[in-house]
Amino acid sequence: MVLRGLTFLTLIVIYILIFLSLNQSFPNRNINLERALPTKFQRVTSGYLKQLVSEIIFIKTSVFIGGVKPGTPETTYSGTLANNFEVMTSLYPEFIDPYYFCQSFLTPLSLESAQRANAILNKGIETFPDDFILRFFYAFNFYRYLNDPLKSAQAFKKASALPDAPPMFAHLAVLFSAEGGNIKAGLIMLKTMAAMEDNEKTLVKYQQEIDIFEKALVVENAISSYTKKRLSAPEKLEDLVPEFIDQLPKIENNFILKYEPPVLRLKRKES
């Protein structure tokens, strides 16, 4: 007990010294982000102090983030920032704060940064499998920053299967699946959700969306028939009328059909 108390006190003193040193130098000079040494090296040299080393890297990185001057090119520090988040989460995966900082400050920088951020978030999901916020970050990033709605749908669908998962996850899986071009899969999920729904108001909403998805699927089947007969996809949806479909259906309720030959997407209108 005495040894544990002394260790804890030593950690507090180290933290105080780090903060005092950083705060004293902050207003007087530009803050540079020091690249953390590779994880394997850190593990060997830090021994039982991996948690402390991870937290020190986090503190230094956080101070840098807070001191970045407006207009600083993101390319000058994005790689080092990603490296530091990778090292600190590898040394101490149970340290939750870096995952949130990674999402906020690394993900938006570039496509590569978003890819590295999602790899880090995936590590967090493995460590905290029931953390819905980390799962939301991970799935949303595929849609927002990596332009891959199908992977986003897959991630949300997987997250929705967890006990007590927010209903929003399953619905986002439906929407992003359709936007990614897999309307049939979205329709199947939507019908499953409707069959399990007890709330009358929500059920009405699902039924309206099912009707829209079924109309979109009719168009998709017409595209398939056209392609099979003509050996190439139609250049525009109007080419389907009247041989393969009597008329294009009217899509309502803030949904639109977006055709990018040969893929048909059903997506929500942008507000």
Order of alpha helices (4+ residues) and beta strands (2+ residues): alpha-alpha-alpha-alpha-alpha-alpha-alpha-alpha-alpha-alpha-alpha-beta-beta
